[in-house]
Amino acid sequence: MKPVSELLKRHDSAAWRTSPHTSVFDALATLAHFEVGALMVMDGEKLVGFLSERDYTRKVALQGKNSKEVKVAEIMTPDVMTVTPQTQTHACMALMSQRKFRHLPVVDGDKVVGMISIQDLMDDIISEHEQTITQLTSYIQS
């Protein structure tokens, strides 16, 4: 496994953000634009929460609220679990599995540098397995 910083090189996840003052409807449009399932909620450059499709489903749609009237701050998860760029991917996988969430913001000191998803981790594992298979096949054939 490798540090999270290696996974962050694959996409600009630092852009996956919204404001706590944004309507949930507009945040959903951002989710759709980036084709992601969660956004970091930022007040300026400070990480203040996390918004996922689950938050929307459980706190807006199922309660019959209007997503154009509800603000992100009303439904976001305020206590955000984060990792650093140096955190190993296997540690992230264990954390996500234990806590049953699919996204982790990555912070370096006070600076948000991006976000990784369970899909990022799975893609990395598959890639590593494919490389191992290729190496073993080459070894066997030589």
Residue pairs with C-beta under 8 A, 6 or more apart in sequence:
1 88
1 89
1 90
1 124
1 128
2 88
2 89
2 124
3 85
3 86
3 87
3 88
3 89
4 83
4 84
4 85
4 86
4 87
4 88
4 89
4 92
4 106
4 116
5 85
5 86
5 106
6 89
6 124
7 89
7 116
7 120
7 121
7 124
8 85
8 106
8 113
8 114
8 116
10 120
12 114
13 36
13 106
13 114
13 115
13 116
14 112
14 113
14 114
14 115
15 34
16 30
16 34
16 36
16 38
16 39
16 40
16 114
16 115
17 39
17 40
17 41
17 42
17 112
18 26
18 27
18 30
18 39
18 40
18 41
18 42
18 51
18 72
19 41
19 42
19 43
19 72
20 41
20 43
20 48
20 49
20 71
20 72
20 73
20 76
21 71
21 72
21 73
22 71
22 72
23 67
23 68
23 69
23 70
23 71
23 72
24 51
24 56
24 60
24 67
24 68
24 70
24 71
24 72
24 74
24 75
25 67
25 68
27 39
27 51
27 56
27 72
28 56
28 67
30 39
31 37
31 38
31 39
31 53
36 117
37 52
37 53
37 102
37 103
37 117
38 50
38 51
38 52
38 53
38 102
38 103
38 115
38 117
39 50
39 51
39 52
40 47
40 49
40 50
40 80
40 105
40 112
40 115
41 47
41 48
41 49
41 50
41 51
41 72
41 73
41 76
42 48
42 112
45 110
45 111
45 112
46 110
47 80
47 82
47 105
47 107
47 112
48 76
48 78
49 72
49 73
49 76
49 77
49 78
49 80
50 76
50 77
50 80
50 103
50 105
51 72
51 75
51 76
51 77
52 77
52 101
52 102
52 103
55 75
55 76
55 77
56 67
56 75
59 65
59 74
59 75
60 66
60 67
60 70
60 75
61 67
80 105
81 95
81 99
81 101
81 104
82 104
82 105
82 106
82 107
83 91
83 92
83 95
83 104
83 105
83 106
83 107
83 116
84 106
84 107
84 108
85 106
85 108
85 113
87 106
89 121
89 124
92 104
92 116
92 121
93 118
93 121
95 104
96 102
96 104
96 118
96 121
102 117
102 118
102 119
103 115
103 116
103 117
103 118
104 115
104 116
104 117
105 112
105 114
105 115
106 112
106 113
106 114
106 115
106 116
107 113
